[in-house]
């Protein structure tokens, strides 16, 4: 338990050290913290990370502040597969108007790692505060260029893929009106329904004309035969 508490205290050492030295701001170089103090704190942090086991890592994730949790998570990802620890490298401190960035290089067999602390000055409390802590791999210039080239190719490939897709969609629009026109043409080409042909109805001949005709024929026959017209019966009349 004492070891775990000491690790947490070591992780927060830089923040506590800066707070304690706030009153010496007139003689300090970095918001009241001297270069030697920052260097000692980073060395302790690096040693803690190198010696950290799985149980300690989980304990720190559960109990450390946000910056400490982020440091542990990024460290586990960065150190994986990089071989044995070789020692400390260069320490870089960058100060702006209200921010201090501390970067400590840790040398490993396969690749260097870098641990970064970022402090932002709190004007209300008049002290710097640790806002972020992280670990990352140190990439060579060739690796950075290769990664940038891959990102560029991926971006260009995505753009061209989208343009091709848009072109295909626009090309397909030309077939939509044709389909509608074909439907209209098919409808117009369909034969119109044939209206039923009315059956011709024979016109009724006037009955008056038939009676007159019958009388004339009857009179003619009676005159030629010398018989009375009452004895004749007309069965039908055919016109030619």
Backbone bond lengths (Angstrom), bond angles and torsions (degrees), N, CA, C in turn:
res aa  C-N    CA-C-N  psi(-1)  N-CA   C-N-CA  omega(-1)  CA-C   N-CA-C  phi
1 X - - - 1.460 - - 1.532 110.64 -
2 X 1.338 116.10 -40.63 1.459 119.71 179.68 1.520 110.85 -63.66
3 X 1.344 115.90 -35.17 1.459 119.39 179.74 1.521 111.15 -66.29
4 X 1.322 115.73 -40.89 1.458 119.39 -179.94 1.521 110.91 -66.46
5 X 1.323 116.42 -41.30 1.468 119.52 178.02 1.516 111.09 -63.75
6 X 1.326 116.11 -38.14 1.464 118.87 179.69 1.523 111.10 -67.10
7 X 1.338 116.83 -33.91 1.453 119.93 177.60 1.518 111.43 -66.66
8 X 1.340 116.41 -40.98 1.466 119.94 177.29 1.517 110.34 -63.90
9 X 1.313 116.04 -41.62 1.461 119.08 178.66 1.519 110.60 -65.05
10 X 1.313 116.96 -37.51 1.461 120.49 177.95 1.519 111.22 -65.65
11 X 1.345 116.25 -38.69 1.464 120.79 179.67 1.514 111.37 -64.28
12 X 1.330 116.22 -34.81 1.478 120.97 -179.34 1.515 112.64 -97.15
13 X 1.328 117.20 9.85 1.459 120.30 -173.60 1.515 112.90 -61.60
14 X 1.307 116.72 -40.28 1.452 119.20 -176.72 1.516 111.18 -67.11
15 X 1.337 116.53 -41.74 1.463 118.99 178.60 1.517 110.91 -64.01
16 X 1.340 117.25 -42.81 1.462 120.39 179.16 1.519 111.23 -68.46
17 X 1.342 115.86 -37.41 1.461 118.78 -179.47 1.509 111.94 -64.97
18 X 1.319 118.50 -39.87 1.458 121.58 178.72 1.518 110.98 -67.54
19 X 1.320 116.29 -39.02 1.460 118.99 179.08 1.516 110.97 -63.98
20 X 1.321 116.74 -40.30 1.456 120.20 -178.34 1.519 111.74 -68.63
21 X 1.298 117.38 -29.48 1.460 120.45 -177.17 1.513 112.88 -94.57
22 X 1.306 117.87 13.05 1.453 120.62 -176.53 1.509 112.62 -63.25
23 X 1.315 117.62 -30.14 1.460 120.27 -177.63 1.518 112.06 -74.06
24 X 1.329 118.60 -16.65 1.456 121.70 -178.77 1.526 111.21 -96.59
25 X 1.323 117.69 31.65 1.455 121.42 -174.87 1.524 112.59 -62.99
26 X 1.321 118.36 -25.31 1.466 119.91 -178.82 1.524 112.05 -69.98
27 X 1.336 117.71 -31.39 1.454 121.39 -178.12 1.518 112.42 -102.08
28 X 1.339 118.45 -2.12 1.462 121.07 -173.89 1.523 110.01 -92.04
29 X 1.323 114.93 161.65 1.453 121.67 178.10 1.531 112.51 -100.80
30 X 1.329 118.16 -32.48 1.457 122.74 -174.01 1.527 110.19 -126.46
31 X 1.320 115.62 80.57 1.467 121.75 178.93 1.529 111.51 52.03
32 X 1.334 116.97 40.35 1.456 120.87 178.29 1.504 114.18 92.98
33 X 1.351 118.91 1.69 1.464 122.11 179.95 1.517 108.73 -114.70
34 X 1.328 117.20 129.82 1.455 120.90 179.64 1.537 110.22 -84.30
35 X 1.299 113.93 161.08 1.457 119.84 -178.99 1.526 111.27 -59.20
36 X 1.337 117.13 -41.68 1.466 121.09 -178.85 1.526 111.51 -63.69
37 X 1.322 116.81 -35.73 1.464 120.12 179.16 1.538 111.14 -68.34
38 X 1.335 115.54 -42.44 1.457 119.37 178.55 1.526 110.40 -64.71
39 X 1.330 117.21 -41.48 1.453 121.19 179.92 1.524 111.35 -61.92
40 X 1.328 117.35 -43.83 1.468 120.94 179.54 1.523 111.19 -64.28
41 X 1.333 116.88 -40.93 1.459 120.35 179.66 1.525 111.69 -65.05
42 X 1.327 117.76 -40.41 1.453 121.27 179.31 1.528 111.40 -67.82
43 X 1.314 117.20 -36.26 1.468 120.24 177.01 1.526 110.48 -63.95
44 X 1.331 117.17 -42.22 1.470 120.50 178.11 1.533 110.61 -64.34
45 X 1.342 116.56 -41.15 1.466 120.18 179.18 1.525 110.92 -64.34
46 X 1.347 117.08 -42.75 1.457 120.59 179.30 1.526 111.36 -62.15
47 X 1.327 116.75 -42.61 1.455 119.89 179.46 1.527 111.45 -64.78
48 X 1.330 115.99 -38.08 1.467 120.03 177.58 1.526 110.64 -61.66
49 X 1.320 116.59 -43.64 1.461 120.30 -178.96 1.530 111.36 -67.11
50 X 1.322 117.41 -39.32 1.466 120.72 -179.25 1.524 110.99 -65.98
51 X 1.331 117.68 -39.74 1.469 122.17 -176.57 1.522 113.12 -86.84
52 X 1.305 119.07 -3.32 1.464 121.93 -172.22 1.525 110.73 -70.50
53 X 1.349 115.75 131.10 1.459 120.48 175.25 1.526 109.67 -101.68
54 X 1.331 116.48 -179.34 1.460 121.35 -175.13 1.528 112.04 -64.87
55 X 1.325 116.77 -40.47 1.469 119.93 -179.58 1.520 111.28 -65.05
56 X 1.329 115.94 -43.36 1.462 119.97 178.82 1.523 111.60 -65.58
57 X 1.332 115.85 -38.45 1.465 120.15 178.47 1.529 111.04 -60.09
58 X 1.317 116.95 -46.36 1.463 120.04 179.80 1.523 111.22 -65.44
59 X 1.316 116.80 -37.06 1.465 120.41 178.94 1.522 111.05 -63.99
60 X 1.325 116.67 -41.32 1.456 120.42 179.64 1.527 111.14 -68.54
61 X 1.320 117.25 -36.69 1.463 120.10 177.49 1.524 111.47 -62.90
62 X 1.319 115.87 -32.71 1.467 119.72 -177.70 1.520 112.78 -83.56
63 X 1.330 117.70 -23.45 1.465 119.44 -171.43 1.528 114.97 -120.87
64 X 1.312 118.84 -17.54 1.467 120.12 -177.94 1.525 110.48 -77.78
65 X 1.338 115.40 166.92 1.469 119.97 176.39 1.527 110.13 -75.09
66 X 1.344 116.74 -178.97 1.468 120.67 -175.36 1.523 112.03 -60.39
67 X 1.330 116.76 -42.27 1.466 119.68 -179.72 1.525 110.88 -65.24
68 X 1.335 116.67 -40.49 1.463 120.50 179.25 1.524 111.63 -65.47
69 X 1.330 117.74 -41.96 1.468 121.09 178.27 1.527 110.68 -62.41
70 X 1.330 115.59 -42.37 1.469 118.49 179.90 1.522 111.52 -64.74
71 X 1.325 117.31 -36.60 1.454 121.22 178.39 1.530 110.80 -64.35
72 X 1.325 117.80 -44.56 1.460 121.18 -178.55 1.537 110.32 -64.59
73 X 1.337 116.49 -44.67 1.466 120.29 -177.96 1.531 111.45 -63.77
74 X 1.326 116.83 -45.01 1.468 119.48 -179.64 1.523 111.66 -71.24
75 X 1.319 117.12 -31.17 1.464 119.72 178.96 1.530 111.17 -66.23
76 X 1.308 117.11 -43.25 1.465 120.36 179.82 1.524 111.18 -60.88
77 X 1.322 117.04 -38.03 1.463 120.53 178.87 1.528 111.60 -72.81
78 X 1.330 116.84 -36.04 1.463 120.32 -175.90 1.525 112.50 -75.91
79 X 1.330 118.24 -38.11 1.462 121.20 -172.52 1.522 112.29 -82.30
80 X 1.309 118.11 -13.40 1.459 121.27 -175.87 1.534 111.20 -63.68
81 X 1.320 115.50 125.29 1.460 121.51 175.51 1.511 115.40 77.07
82 X 1.329 119.28 13.03 1.473 121.25 -177.07 1.520 113.26 -99.17
83 X 1.310 118.41 5.44 1.463 120.44 174.80 1.519 113.73 85.75
84 X 1.336 115.41 -155.25 1.470 122.11 -174.67 1.520 111.24 -87.82
85 X 1.333 114.30 151.93 1.463 121.52 178.23 1.522 109.75 -72.99
86 X 1.340 116.40 132.53 1.460 122.12 -176.90 1.518 113.45 -108.27
87 X 1.333 118.24 -17.73 1.461 120.26 -179.73 1.518 111.44 135.82
88 X 1.338 115.72 178.38 1.457 122.02 -179.13 1.518 111.01 -82.36
89 X 1.317 113.85 149.47 1.452 120.51 175.75 1.518 111.08 -111.27
90 X 1.303 116.73 -143.71 1.464 122.71 -174.11 1.521 111.24 -76.58
91 X 1.311 116.61 144.18 1.469 124.21 174.51 1.521 108.33 -108.79
92 X 1.327 115.71 127.18 1.467 120.88 -179.23 1.520 109.11 -124.19
93 X 1.343 116.24 131.45 1.465 122.13 177.74 1.521 107.85 -122.92
94 X 1.322 116.34 123.31 1.459 121.91 -179.76 1.513 108.56 -119.65
95 X 1.334 115.83 125.85 1.458 121.31 -177.84 1.518 110.07 -117.93
96 X 1.338 115.79 130.51 1.460 121.76 172.23 1.520 108.23 -112.79
97 X 1.316 117.23 -161.14 1.458 120.60 -175.53 1.524 112.25 -60.74
98 X 1.337 116.89 -45.60 1.459 119.60 -178.50 1.522 112.76 -134.75
99 X 1.342 118.34 18.38 1.456 121.52 -176.79 1.526 110.25 -136.84
100 X 1.329 115.35 142.04 1.464 121.83 174.10 1.522 107.80 -123.99
101 X 1.324 117.35 128.81 1.454 123.09 176.25 1.525 108.77 -114.70
102 X 1.332 116.22 121.32 1.461 122.35 -179.55 1.517 108.06 -112.62
103 X 1.339 117.05 126.53 1.467 122.21 -178.39 1.524 109.33 -127.28
104 X 1.328 115.68 122.46 1.460 122.09 179.46 1.523 109.37 -116.86
105 X 1.331 115.91 124.18 1.459 121.49 179.27 1.519 109.58 -87.38
106 X 1.346 115.74 133.90 1.457 122.68 174.86 1.526 107.74 -117.17
107 X 1.336 116.50 124.59 1.445 120.53 -175.48 1.533 110.50 -90.49
108 X 1.349 114.33 127.05 1.468 121.44 175.67 1.522 108.76 -120.72
109 X 1.316 115.63 167.27 1.465 120.54 -173.45 1.526 112.29 -61.12
110 X 1.312 117.43 -41.66 1.464 120.44 -175.40 1.525 113.80 -94.88
111 X 1.317 116.10 -29.20 1.466 118.65 -175.51 1.531 108.72 -164.40
112 X 1.323 116.00 149.40 1.458 120.70 174.59 1.526 109.86 -78.89
113 X 1.324 115.16 147.11 1.458 122.63 174.24 1.508 109.01 -115.99
114 X 1.317 116.17 157.25 1.461 120.49 -179.59 1.527 109.42 -132.25
115 X 1.316 115.87 130.33 1.466 122.93 177.23 1.521 107.73 -105.99
116 X 1.326 115.39 127.84 1.473 120.36 -174.79 1.515 110.25 -121.08
117 X 1.349 114.49 136.26 1.461 122.47 171.90 1.529 107.97 -119.42
118 X 1.324 116.76 137.74 1.462 121.48 178.32 1.528 108.20 -123.86
119 X 1.329 114.61 123.02 1.466 121.72 178.68 1.522 109.52 -114.67
120 X 1.312 114.83 139.56 1.463 120.46 175.56 1.519 108.26 -123.38
121 X 1.325 114.59 134.24 1.458 118.92 -175.08 1.518 110.61 -74.46
122 X 1.335 115.46 130.92 1.461 123.08 178.12 1.527 107.67 -97.25
123 X 1.324 115.88 108.34 1.470 119.46 -175.72 1.516 111.89 -73.35
124 X 1.328 117.52 -23.85 1.469 119.32 178.77 1.523 111.45 -72.47
125 X 1.334 115.83 -42.93 1.467 120.20 178.97 1.522 112.51 -90.87
126 X 1.327 116.54 -11.30 1.459 122.32 179.27 1.537 111.79 63.35
127 X 1.331 116.26 37.08 1.466 121.95 178.24 1.528 108.50 -144.04
128 X 1.336 117.73 156.04 1.476 120.13 173.39 1.526 109.95 -80.42
129 X 1.321 116.53 146.83 1.464 122.21 179.57 1.515 109.66 -122.96
130 X 1.331 115.90 139.67 1.455 121.27 177.26 1.526 108.67 -75.44
131 X 1.333 116.88 116.62 1.465 121.19 -177.71 1.527 112.69 -102.88
132 X 1.346 117.73 -23.38 1.456 119.13 -179.73 1.523 109.77 -160.95
133 X 1.329 115.40 149.18 1.457 122.39 175.52 1.519 107.21 -145.02
134 X 1.328 116.52 136.10 1.462 119.50 -176.03 1.524 110.22 -154.74
135 X 1.337 114.93 166.85 1.460 122.21 176.29 1.519 108.34 -132.51
136 X 1.321 115.89 146.53 1.466 119.46 -177.90 1.517 109.49 -153.36
137 X 1.320 115.10 163.60 1.452 121.18 176.48 1.529 109.98 -79.47
138 X 1.322 116.68 150.02 1.454 122.02 175.25 1.525 107.54 -97.83
139 X 1.330 116.00 114.75 1.462 120.89 -178.06 1.528 109.85 -97.08
140 X 1.332 114.65 145.93 1.464 119.82 177.00 1.525 109.69 -75.42
141 X 1.335 115.85 169.14 1.462 120.35 179.82 1.527 111.01 -62.70
142 X 1.334 116.66 -39.86 1.465 119.86 178.75 1.521 111.84 -63.24
143 X 1.330 116.93 -40.79 1.462 120.56 178.95 1.525 111.28 -66.56
144 X 1.327 115.50 -38.62 1.462 119.21 177.80 1.522 110.89 -65.02
145 X 1.336 117.10 -42.15 1.466 120.28 178.70 1.528 111.04 -64.95
146 X 1.343 116.23 -40.79 1.472 119.95 178.67 1.527 110.88 -63.73
147 X 1.326 116.34 -42.54 1.455 120.02 178.64 1.524 111.31 -64.69
148 X 1.348 115.85 -40.85 1.467 119.39 178.33 1.524 111.12 -64.61
149 X 1.342 116.35 -39.09 1.467 119.62 179.04 1.528 110.96 -65.38
150 X 1.330 117.06 -41.72 1.463 120.38 177.86 1.522 111.43 -62.75
151 X 1.325 116.38 -42.08 1.468 119.64 177.99 1.526 111.28 -63.47
152 X 1.349 115.36 -39.52 1.465 119.17 178.43 1.521 111.55 -64.03
153 X 1.346 115.85 -46.14 1.465 119.75 179.44 1.525 111.30 -63.14
154 X 1.309 115.90 -39.50 1.463 118.99 179.30 1.524 110.54 -64.74
155 X 1.333 116.00 -42.39 1.458 119.20 178.67 1.519 112.22 -64.45
156 X 1.344 116.36 -44.43 1.464 119.38 179.10 1.528 111.07 -65.47
157 X 1.337 116.76 -39.34 1.461 119.55 177.89 1.510 111.99 -62.15
158 X 1.336 115.82 -40.13 1.468 119.29 178.07 1.518 111.41 -64.17
159 X 1.332 116.43 -42.88 1.471 120.29 -179.88 1.523 110.97 -63.00
160 X 1.343 117.30 -46.97 1.463 119.88 -179.36 1.524 111.62 -65.85
161 X 1.321 117.02 -35.72 1.466 119.93 177.87 1.522 110.68 -62.44
162 X 1.329 116.09 -42.71 1.464 119.91 179.22 1.521 110.71 -65.99
163 X 1.339 117.10 -40.91 1.466 120.31 178.55 1.526 111.62 -63.08
164 X 1.333 116.53 -41.64 1.470 119.62 177.92 1.521 110.46 -63.30
165 X 1.322 116.62 -41.89 1.465 120.28 179.21 1.524 111.01 -62.40
166 X 1.335 116.52 -42.42 1.468 120.18 178.51 1.526 110.50 -63.91
167 X 1.339 116.85 -40.73 1.466 120.23 178.83 1.525 111.40 -62.22
168 X 1.331 116.80 -41.01 1.467 120.18 178.45 1.519 111.77 -64.21
169 X 1.342 115.45 -39.91 1.472 119.06 179.03 1.527 110.50 -64.73
170 X 1.343 116.30 -43.62 1.469 120.01 178.82 1.532 110.55 -64.25
171 X 1.346 116.70 -38.93 1.467 120.16 179.20 1.531 111.21 -64.03
172 X 1.320 116.76 -35.41 1.473 119.83 -179.66 1.520 112.18 -70.59
173 X 1.331 118.06 -20.87 1.461 120.35 -179.80 1.534 111.74 -63.01
174 X 1.336 116.73 -27.96 1.471 119.13 -176.54 1.518 111.74 -67.80
175 X 1.332 118.15 -21.61 1.458 121.02 -178.96 1.521 112.65 -85.62
176 X 1.306 118.22 -15.43 1.465 120.29 -178.34 1.523 111.20 -69.04
177 X 1.362 122.41 -49.90 1.476 121.07 176.73 1.526 112.54 -61.85
178 X 1.352 118.19 -36.71 1.457 120.42 179.37 1.518 111.29 -61.28
179 X 1.315 116.49 -40.01 1.447 119.40 177.76 1.514 112.28 -63.29
180 X 1.336 115.87 -39.54 1.462 119.17 178.08 1.523 110.78 -68.25
181 X 1.357 117.16 -39.43 1.466 120.05 179.25 1.530 111.11 -65.14
182 X 1.343 116.03 -37.81 1.465 118.89 178.18 1.514 111.26 -63.43
183 X 1.333 116.43 -38.75 1.459 119.13 177.40 1.521 111.16 -64.05
184 X 1.357 115.50 -42.15 1.469 118.94 179.00 1.524 110.71 -65.20
185 X 1.359 117.28 -40.43 1.460 120.22 179.60 1.521 111.20 -64.66
186 X 1.324 116.21 -40.19 1.467 119.61 179.16 1.523 110.91 -63.57
187 X 1.331 115.09 -38.42 1.459 118.06 178.71 1.531 111.05 -67.16
188 X 1.355 116.49 -41.56 1.467 119.47 -178.45 1.519 111.67 -71.10
189 X 1.366 117.40 -28.92 1.466 119.75 -179.15 1.518 113.03 -79.58
190 X 1.300 118.24 -14.49 1.460 120.71 -179.82 1.521 109.47 -64.07
191 X 1.368 119.02 135.12 1.476 121.41 -178.77 1.512 111.51 -63.16
192 X 1.304 113.56 138.38 1.463 119.09 179.30 1.522 109.45 -72.12
193 X 1.286 116.85 143.19 1.472 119.56 179.68 1.523 110.82 -60.59
194 X 1.370 115.18 133.20 1.471 121.33 -178.71 1.524 109.14 -79.50
195 X 1.303 113.75 127.23 1.473 118.14 179.08 1.521 109.50 -74.03
196 X 1.299 117.81 139.79 1.475 120.25 -179.75 1.528 110.72 -62.24
197 X 1.362 114.46 134.45 1.466 120.05 -179.34 1.527 108.87 -79.12
198 X 1.277 116.44 123.61 1.473 117.98 -179.36 1.529 110.92 -67.20
199 X 1.311 114.83 137.15 1.477 120.62 178.90 1.521 108.74 -74.01
200 X 1.340 115.35 125.43 1.479 116.89 -178.51 1.530 111.19 -65.05
201 X 1.239 114.55 134.66 1.460 121.80 179.58 1.529 108.30 -103.64
202 X 1.271 113.80 125.76 1.480 117.63 -179.44 1.511 110.38 -63.40
203 X 1.291 112.69 131.32 1.466 117.40 -179.94 1.524 110.35 -69.46
204 X 1.260 114.82 135.69 1.462 119.68 178.41 1.526 109.71 -75.10
205 X 1.306 113.86 127.55 1.462 118.37 179.12 1.514 109.50 -79.06
206 X 1.225 115.83 143.49 1.462 117.90 -179.54 1.522 110.99 -58.79
207 X 1.315 116.04 130.62 1.458 121.55 -179.26 1.537 112.10 -66.04
208 X 1.326 116.12 -30.37 1.478 120.15 -177.82 1.512 111.41 -62.39
209 X 1.373 116.72 -41.20 1.466 120.05 -179.71 1.524 111.31 -65.25
210 X 1.325 116.50 -37.98 1.465 119.70 179.11 1.530 111.95 -64.57
211 X 1.301 116.36 -39.24 1.468 119.13 179.59 1.526 111.40 -65.52
212 X 1.316 114.14 -40.36 1.484 116.92 178.27 1.509 111.36 -64.55
213 X 1.362 114.90 -40.36 1.455 119.17 179.83 1.524 110.78 -63.89
214 X 1.333 115.41 -41.97 1.472 119.57 179.17 1.536 111.07 -61.13
215 X 1.326 114.61 -41.27 1.473 118.23 -179.37 1.515 111.85 -64.63
216 X 1.339 115.67 -40.79 1.469 119.95 -178.88 1.519 109.95 -65.57
217 X 1.363 116.73 -44.81 1.464 119.86 -179.04 1.506 111.05 -64.82
218 X 1.324 115.91 -42.15 1.471 120.16 -179.25 1.525 110.60 -61.98
219 X 1.317 116.17 -43.12 1.466 120.38 -179.50 1.516 111.38 -64.73
220 X 1.357 115.91 -37.50 1.469 119.93 -179.28 1.512 110.33 -66.73
221 X 1.358 115.36 -44.67 1.470 119.23 -179.15 1.527 110.19 -65.43
222 X 1.334 117.96 -41.82 1.461 120.85 -179.41 1.514 110.96 -63.52
223 X 1.328 118.48 -37.06 1.451 122.16 -179.44 1.505 111.45 -68.82
224 X 1.346 113.97 -38.16 1.462 116.49 -176.90 1.520 112.18 -76.81
225 X 1.316 117.34 -28.83 1.451 120.64 -177.42 1.519 111.92 -97.62
226 X 1.278 118.13 -15.26 1.452 122.02 -179.62 1.506 112.61 75.02
227 X 1.299 119.20 26.07 1.465 122.83 179.39 1.519 109.16 -113.88
228 X 1.348 111.39 167.71 1.478 116.56 179.79 1.526 109.61 -75.40
229 X 1.346 115.61 147.09 1.488 121.19 -179.10 1.505 112.49 -69.95
230 X 1.380 116.99 -16.83 1.473 118.06 -176.85 1.516 111.41 -72.14
231 X 1.292 119.13 -16.98 1.453 120.48 -177.22 1.515 114.56 -85.22
232 X 1.317 117.55 -3.77 1.483 120.57 -179.23 1.537 110.58 -94.96
233 X 1.354 114.30 139.69 1.498 121.54 175.54 1.539 107.96 -124.07
234 X 1.321 116.98 120.11 1.473 123.22 179.62 1.514 108.59 -86.87
235 X 1.332 117.22 115.23 1.477 120.97 179.55 1.533 113.31 -82.59
236 X 1.320 117.57 -44.17 1.468 121.36 179.99 1.484 111.53 -157.15
237 X 1.313 116.80 161.65 1.465 123.27 179.96 1.523 107.03 -127.11
238 X 1.323 118.03 124.94 1.457 122.68 178.28 1.512 109.35 -115.90
239 X 1.326 117.04 130.79 1.459 122.81 179.28 1.521 108.64 -100.41
240 X 1.327 116.34 143.57 1.458 122.05 177.69 1.525 109.66 -126.50
